[in-house]
């Protein structure tokens, strides 16, 4: 593990996030400007803000970050935007993002989840995708017409449901809040 990754894991901000102390984690991440890459700091701050209740105001920033980050954390930023839009009642825009995610056709365990901490080459993730499954079900319920977008959201929902089943089938792999440490691999 390089020095930067070690700093991400061992800093006070990461430790606050791992305890679910989101306000303290946000303040600590913001205080680390200049010590870590801004895009990753901004994603971690966005995660804290989402966990503290932020909605649509977070979505544009998360989508902007997604365009600058490597593939895996980019997916987490897109997911963050979709969840934030749904939370704020912007269901059509959230559905469009969910459909775009569905086009990617990833294996269930490769799907983005809402992380606790994102570093440059790995993330600590909450393996539970129940919030994502709930949001996708809500998006489907809000779309009465069958169309391509709804079909893609259904496929994404099926993948997240399969991910949930795989994750819950391996309880020995989890302990406390830290449910999964997932290495990033960058597909070019």
Phi, psi and omega in degrees: 000130180281172184299318181296316179297319178299320178297317177302316184284324190259356181286163180299322181300314179297318180293321175298316181298318181295337177268355183081016178270077192292322180295314178296321179297317180299313180298318181292321177297316181299327180287349183266010177307136180089345180261334183225161180302131184303319183298320179288322175298315180298322177294317178296320176296319177299320177299314178300314181298319178298314181295339177268001174113001181298150181237237188302328181298341179273335188297312182299318179297318180295319178293323176296317177298320182302327181287344183250347184268160173298167188308309185295307178293336175298317177298323178291325177292319178296316178300317178301318179297315181298316179295319180294320178295317178299315180303325183271004177086009178269068189294322181296317180291319177298321179294321178298317178293317179299319179296320177296322176296322180295331178294336184288339176047062180270158172294148184309317183283352176267356180290146177292144170233166180285111185281166173268315179219135175243125174250186185288332182233005179199170175219152167261119185242149167277117186291345181291124175254016185300324178295319179295316179300316179299315180295315180297320175299319178295320178295320178295318181295330181279354182245093183290329183276143174276124177210181182299319180298316180295322179297317180294322177295320177299318178296318178297317178300317179298321179293317178293323177296320177295322177297317178299317180296317179295319182292317182287342178282351182237060183296336180291342181279357183242154172210124179057216181289332182280101187257338180198131172249112188246124176285141175278142166233138186256114178271123181266000000 
